Amino acid sequence: MKCDSGAIVVGAGIVGAACAEALARRGLSVRLLDARSGGATAAGMGHLVTLDDNDAELALTRDSIVRWRAWAPAMDEGCAFRGNGTLWLAASDEEWALAENKGARLAALGEAVDLLDARALAGVEPALRTGLLGALRLREDAIVYPPNVVRWLLRRHPGQISERHAEVVEIDGRGVTLAGGERLAADVVVLANGIEAATLCPELPIVPKKGHLAITDRYPGVLTHTVTELGYLGSVHNSEGPSLAFNAQPRPTGQLLIGTSRQFGSRDRDVDGGILARMLEHAAGFLPVLRELNIVRCWTGLRAASPDSLPLIGRHPDRDGLWLAVGHEGLGVTAAPTTAELLVGAIFGEPAVIDPQPYAPERFLGRSGAREGAEDA
Amino acid sequence: MSVALNRECDLLIVGAGPAGLAAALEAAPSGARIVILDDNPRPGGQIWRDGPGVRLPRAARRLRSRVAAAANIEILCGARVVAACPPKALLIEMPEGGALVSCTKLILCTGARERLLPFPGWTLPGVTGAGGLQALIKGGLDVAGERVVVAGSGPLLLAGAATARTAGAKVLQIAEQAGREALVRFGRGLWRWPGKALQALRLWSPVYRAGSHVFEALGDQRLEAVRIRSADAVLEIACDRLACGFGLIPNTQLGELLGCAIVNGAIAVDALQATSIADCYAAGECTGFGGSELALVEGRIAGLAASGQPARAAGLAPQRERWRRFAAALERAFVLDPVLRTLPTPDTLVCRCEDVPYAALAGCRDWVEAKLASRCGMGACQGRTCGAAVEFLFGWSPPAPRPPLFPVRTETLLRLADRRHSPPARPAEPGR
């Protein structure tokens, strides 16, 4: 493809930064625009997690984590990469069976997994409550500090990516219009601004799912892995009312990052004391010592969710020149590298790194997509 | 979960300094059930901080004993407000645990804190705030025979020096950054507040130097000397302690969290000390720096207004006006010199909690970017210290506060889920 005037990427979160980096790597000059309205990248946990709810999610997260691990040696200390793995905790016979199935499935694919029985689990994470049946460990999972990964990505191709604080008010395949009326033209426009994408393209089926997080003071050594409950899987797909799931992550600072909650339809950023308290109560059920620890900060973020919980990656079927990388819900950080390769590979007509079909925007947009979307709703 | 610590009251006052105590006393005859919260171990606030061997001024003792004698005033010391629990309750943390305090009306008397500005060496052991050293001495720190330099800006320097001297320290120099001319002008106007003129004379020290500021603290493991610059000289003074504060900043965090309008960095109030939100008043330094006299009269007005006595409250307006003029004169005299922005070197720490040097911030465009890139303000003090410094250095306004306002035990935050935190309110008791 011919790219005389370069590319515009809207949204300087992790997905936009990864797309900008992939475009710059292929020789394009990239203008990265961000409204600084507070995106999910700065609010999230930075958990690089292999999820296998369905084949498409598994393919995306697996491929992405391989790419993260390839980036890791080059990243600076500020990126805070730690390959500390995830422990999926089983609290019931049903969840233990789930752990075994999940483990067998991932092992068959060549993932580095192992099952820990109750005793082994207590050995590696003694702060967890007693009575857990065990855990499935995913050794390839990791953590990062996403805001600094964004900065690292944008520095990789000096002179090729220019970042600008600007609010885009109109977008099409030929360029964007900024608040204030300025028009910027480009051959390629990538929309990667998460929850704000639907403001610019109302046809996108992106809705906010609000989450709460809390972080403790520094208590090094309380946990070593990111620990999360297998009940999480049931919880995140509950579409009625707020849902809670235990997720605790030891940060390199010695702090513990505690999540997580999901609320539908809420766009305000206020910390909801009731939800926060229930989330912490739930977390303390798994990590009893948490009750005695100090929380230093709490905040919220808005995940940009699509109807089928998979992102929209690819060409906008109705707007020539506009490319989409949105709707990652809680997986934007994990999936950013592969999202960028899929999208930018498609822009350049390269063979796809994984089957792109499950993420194709056509499933919601265009003539056939509009119908599917209507049935979904 | 036990809810035994939860409280309900008619009037909740946050802060037991002069403003809070005065507010409670004026409201007490109405019979309202009054709760005063304070995060210090004893009432009195910063100015009347109590401690072993402290002899408080007569006015302070009288106010405290009258408050103690009022049967309908309960003071909860060591209680810190960490979150709001709408519609009308605050989550507090006390040594014995967390509790929800629900109220009909609220008066914020959250005071002010010292502005600390970074310069090379300011994080060395032995360097404290000017008010900070005062508090340490009142808390029992022995400074007898120690060599102390006091520096920064504002009347607190003289007060801090006096406390140190009384405790047996040798105060070698008081470096006030404000220029001589501004101070002379201020001094000439002091006749309008004779009490203040007397106080200034009493605190006056021959080692007071206007138009000078500390620009470096030297030492290996702890402070050994300071370097002070004035128009005509650079001076190195060997010392054991540096007490250094650059004026006071209103504590507006709780007000902001509740949604009160903030103007010029202080909680905005009307003629009756009412904030922009219903049933919420504010008095004292959190509405702007002005000293204890202004805090007392503002507290009285707020207490009267919040207990249904607006006419009596309005009658105190002239007194308040008199002390507001004094506050304005102070503000004019002690404006910070822009040269103080040039003190940090690239490796001077700005955020002590997260060890963030000046160089890590210098390239950033705003507070949010700085915070995300460097962790500035993300530590235990939640940006209370570095936020004000950064605002002065770079002009970035800190973001709106979020709960928890202070680091808090998880157990305490769990109380936010208490369903029945607010039992049906009983009618107020008739007046005594």
Interface residues (C-beta under 8 A of the other chain):
Chain A: R36 G38 A42 G78 P147 N148 R151 H165 A214 T216 D217 T253 V271 G273 G274 L276 A277 R278 L280 E281 A284 L290 R291 E292 L293 N294 I295 V296 R297 C298 W299
Chain B: A83 A84 C85 P86 L91 R365 D366 V368 L372 A373 R375 M378 G379 A380 Q382 R402 P403 P404 P407 V408 R409 T410 E411 L413 L414 R415 L416 A417
